[in-house]
Amino acid sequence: MGRILVTALVLAAMALPAQAQYFTLGGDDLDACAANGEVVGLKQEGDNFLAVRAGPGTSHAKLDELRMRDAVYICTEDGDWYGIVYGDDDCGVTSPIDPPRPYTGPCASGWVHSRYINVTAG
């Protein structure tokens, strides 16, 4: 019985979208994520993906991969890194969030280098 429960918990965790560490939204009367963007500038002869990381920098764990033209919400920045939310659902970040809190879904979140994001609105 214990092994079945552990297996079920692992499978459930795998189904959840990746979430970033150190990522808080809200605190004012503006949209939680004030800009939209898309992935650009990936080299086809390279890895051809943009790593989504748990924090702002390459020392943080890779959570996911984005491809060319994938859409993102840009929610915060830290140096050359954008804190983003992305996914196919209504991510709940186009209106104010108060009080400030970590993003918990339903979409995925993480950090990407700003060099590979073209701001399309905001």
Buried (B, 14 or more C-beta within 10 A) or exposed (E): EEEEEEEEEEEEEEEEBBBBBEBBBBEEEEBBBBBBBBBBEBEEEEEEBBBBBBBBEEEBEEBBEBEBEBBBBBBBBBEEBBBBBBBEEEBBBEEEBEEEEEBEBEBBBBBBBBEBBEEEEE
